[in-house]
Amino acid sequence: KAKGSLRVLVTLDTKRPEFFSTREGTRPGFDREILDGFVSLHKLKLEVVPQPTWDALIPALKAGRGDLIAGRFTATDTRRKLIDFTVEVFPYRLVAMTRKPHRVVATVEELRAERVGTMKGTNMAEVVAAAGVPPANVDDAISVGGFHEALKSGRITAAVWGVESVMATQHEDPDIQLGMFVGPPANLAYGVRKDDQKLLKALNEYIANLRRTTTWSRLVVKYFGEAAPEILKKARTP
């Protein structure tokens, strides 16, 4: 409040901007709309601080270059050791994605045999490693938003990606296939420094109030389609 702005650290995915976008002529994104409401309530300005990679977000937050992390950011146990997270903003689950004519990945054993694409420093990379995919079968240098092109080009044969992104990609490319869920149910949330408890409390109160209204459900359908609530319900099942 003293600065008059809330600095939001985000890795912008221009190919999959459903959660956060700064491009003119596009919808602001799920997280952006929620945070726009938060800053409006507290009479602040939203200041976007883009970061080049996902693994740059937490160091930037801890260094004080921003006030919170947003934009499809998963609350993991590893990250909780470094920063605090708000209450759930969006339910989340990773799913194995392939593209026809390749097979649908239905088991962990099948996943381990694939050439799996992921991004270094993300929770996706953590889950791929935990699933026991051999390091020789992992390509962790996929660019932000690059899974679809990597599948089309044959660089990888499978990817482990957020179910919301896979649903959106399948809408554009009917050859995209959803396979097994990988890893446990999780959630997307906003990350803050451990010493920023006042900000954490204010965000938690705002998100909790939002979830009690129809606004949250409206945003889910707006950005992820009419079927999204039911798919997210299934993704929450262990």
C-alpha positions in Angstrom: 0.0 0.0 0.0 2.9 2.4 0.7 4.1 1.9 -2.9 0.6 2.0 -4.3 1.1 -1.1 -6.4 1.2 -4.9 -6.2 4.1 -6.3 -8.2 3.2 -9.6 -9.7 6.0 -12.0 -10.9 4.9 -14.1 -13.8 6.3 -16.3 -16.6 4.1 -15.3 -19.5 3.0 -18.1 -21.8 1.9 -16.4 -25.0 0.7 -19.7 -26.5 -1.4 -20.7 -23.5 -2.5 -17.4 -21.9 -5.6 -18.7 -20.1 -4.2 -17.7 -16.7 -2.3 -14.5 -17.4 -1.9 -12.2 -20.4 -0.5 -8.7 -21.0 -1.1 -8.7 -24.8 -3.4 -6.0 -26.2 -6.7 -7.4 -27.7 -6.6 -10.6 -25.6 -8.5 -11.6 -22.5 -6.6 -10.8 -19.3 -6.6 -14.4 -18.0 -8.1 -16.3 -15.0 -5.4 -15.1 -12.4 -5.2 -11.6 -13.9 -9.0 -11.1 -13.4 -8.8 -12.3 -9.8 -5.9 -10.0 -9.0 -7.4 -7.1 -10.8 -10.3 -7.4 -8.4 -8.0 -7.6 -5.4 -6.0 -4.5 -6.3 -9.2 -2.6 -7.1 -10.5 -3.5 -3.6 -7.3 -2.3 -1.9 -6.9 0.8 -4.2 -3.7 -0.4 -5.7 -2.2 -0.7 -9.2 -1.3 -4.1 -10.6 2.4 -4.0 -11.8 3.4 -7.1 -13.9 7.0 -8.1 -13.6 7.7 -10.8 -16.3 10.4 -13.5 -15.6 12.0 -15.4 -18.5 11.7 -18.9 -16.9 9.7 -20.7 -14.3 12.7 -21.5 -12.1 13.5 -17.7 -12.0 10.2 -16.9 -10.2 11.1 -17.9 -6.6 14.6 -16.4 -6.6 13.0 -13.1 -7.9 10.4 -13.2 -5.2 13.0 -13.8 -2.4 15.2 -11.1 -3.9 12.3 -8.6 -3.5 11.8 -7.9 -7.2 8.1 -8.6 -6.8 5.4 -9.1 -4.1 3.8 -12.3 -5.3 4.0 -15.1 -7.9 0.9 -15.8 -10.1 0.0 -17.3 -13.5 -0.5 -21.0 -13.2 1.8 -21.5 -10.3 1.5 -24.9 -8.5 1.8 -25.1 -4.7 4.3 -28.0 -4.1 5.9 -29.3 -1.0 9.4 -28.4 -2.4 8.3 -24.8 -3.0 6.6 -24.5 0.4 10.0 -24.9 2.0 11.0 -21.6 0.3 7.9 -19.5 0.2 4.3 -19.4 1.5 1.2 -20.1 -0.6 -2.3 -18.7 -0.5 -5.3 -21.0 -0.3 -6.3 -22.8 -3.5 -7.0 -20.6 -6.4 -7.6 -23.4 -9.0 -7.6 -27.2 -8.7 -4.8 -28.8 -10.7 -3.7 -32.2 -11.9 -1.1 -33.2 -14.4 -2.1 -35.5 -17.3 -0.1 -37.5 -19.9 -0.6 -35.9 -23.3 0.2 -37.6 -26.7 -0.8 -36.9 -30.3 -2.3 -39.2 -32.8 -1.3 -41.6 -34.3 0.8 -42.3 -31.2 -0.8 -44.3 -28.4 -2.7 -43.0 -25.4 -0.5 -43.3 -22.3 -2.6 -45.3 -19.8 0.0 -46.6 -17.3 3.2 -45.5 -15.5 5.1 -48.2 -17.3 4.0 -46.9 -20.7 5.0 -43.3 -19.6 8.5 -44.5 -18.7 9.0 -45.9 -22.2 8.1 -42.6 -23.9 10.3 -39.7 -24.8 8.8 -37.3 -22.3 9.0 -33.5 -22.6 9.0 -31.2 -19.6 10.5 -27.9 -18.4 13.4 -27.6 -16.0 12.5 -26.0 -12.7 8.7 -26.8 -12.8 6.5 -29.0 -10.8 6.0 -31.0 -14.0 9.7 -31.9 -14.0 9.4 -33.0 -10.4 6.4 -35.3 -11.1 8.1 -36.8 -14.2 11.1 -37.7 -12.1 8.9 -39.1 -9.3 7.1 -41.3 -11.8 10.5 -43.0 -12.5 10.9 -41.9 -16.1 14.6 -42.6 -16.9 16.6 -39.3 -17.3 17.7 -40.5 -20.7 14.0 -40.4 -21.8 13.4 -36.9 -20.5 13.7 -33.7 -22.5 13.5 -30.9 -19.9 14.4 -28.1 -22.3 11.0 -27.6 -23.8 10.2 -23.8 -24.0 7.2 -22.2 -22.3 4.1 -23.3 -24.3 6.2 -25.5 -26.5 4.7 -29.0 -25.8 2.3 -29.0 -28.7 4.9 -28.1 -31.3 7.4 -30.6 -29.7 4.8 -33.4 -30.1 4.0 -32.4 -33.7 7.6 -32.3 -34.7 8.4 -35.6 -33.1 10.9 -34.2 -30.7 9.0 -35.9 -27.9 6.3 -38.6 -27.9 4.6 -37.5 -24.7 4.3 -34.6 -22.3 3.1 -34.2 -18.8 1.1 -31.0 -18.6 -1.6 -29.4 -16.6 -5.1 -30.7 -17.5 -6.4 -27.2 -18.2 -3.7 -26.6 -20.8 -4.2 -29.9 -22.4 -8.0 -29.3 -22.7 -7.4 -26.0 -24.4 -4.8 -27.5 -26.8 -7.1 -30.4 -27.7 -9.8 -27.8 -28.6 -7.4 -26.4 -31.2 -5.9 -29.8 -32.3 -8.3 -32.8 -32.2 -5.4 -35.1 -32.6 -4.3 -34.3 -29.0 -5.1 -37.2 -26.6 -5.5 -37.1 -22.8 -4.1 -40.2 -21.1 -3.6 -41.0 -17.4 -3.4 -38.5 -14.6 0.1 -38.3 -13.3 1.0 -37.5 -9.7 -1.5 -36.6 -7.0 -4.2 -33.9 -7.1 -2.7 -30.5 -6.4 -3.7 -26.8 -6.6 -2.6 -23.6 -8.2 -2.1 -20.7 -5.8 -0.2 -17.4 -5.3 3.2 -17.5 -3.8 4.4 -14.8 -1.3 7.5 -14.4 0.9 7.3 -16.0 4.3 7.6 -12.6 6.0 4.7 -11.1 4.1 2.0 -12.4 6.4 -0.3 -9.4 6.1 -0.4 -9.8 2.3 -1.0 -13.5 2.6 -3.9 -12.9 5.0 -5.5 -10.3 2.7 -5.2 -12.5 -0.3 -6.6 -15.5 1.5 -9.6 -13.6 2.7 -10.3 -12.3 -0.8 -9.9 -15.7 -2.5 -12.1 -17.4 0.1 -14.8 -14.8 -0.4 -14.5 -15.1 -4.2 -14.9 -18.9 -4.0 -18.2 -18.5 -2.2 -19.7 -16.5 -5.0 -20.6 -17.4 -8.6 -17.7 -15.4 -10.0 -15.1 -18.2 -9.6 -17.3 -20.7 -11.4 -18.0 -18.1 -14.1 -14.3 -17.5 -14.7 -13.6 -21.3 -14.9 -16.2 -21.7 -17.6 -15.1 -18.5 -19.4 -11.5 -19.7 -19.8 -11.8 -23.5 -19.9 -15.2 -24.3 -21.3 -18.5 -25.7 -20.1 -17.0 -29.2 -19.5 -14.2 -27.8 -17.3 -16.0 -28.1 -13.9 -16.7 -31.8 -14.4 -13.2 -32.6 -15.7 -11.7 -30.8 -12.7 -13.9 -32.8 -10.4 -12.5 -36.0 -11.8 -8.9 -34.6 -11.6 -9.4 -34.1 -7.9 -10.0 -37.8 -7.3 -6.8 -39.5 -6.0 
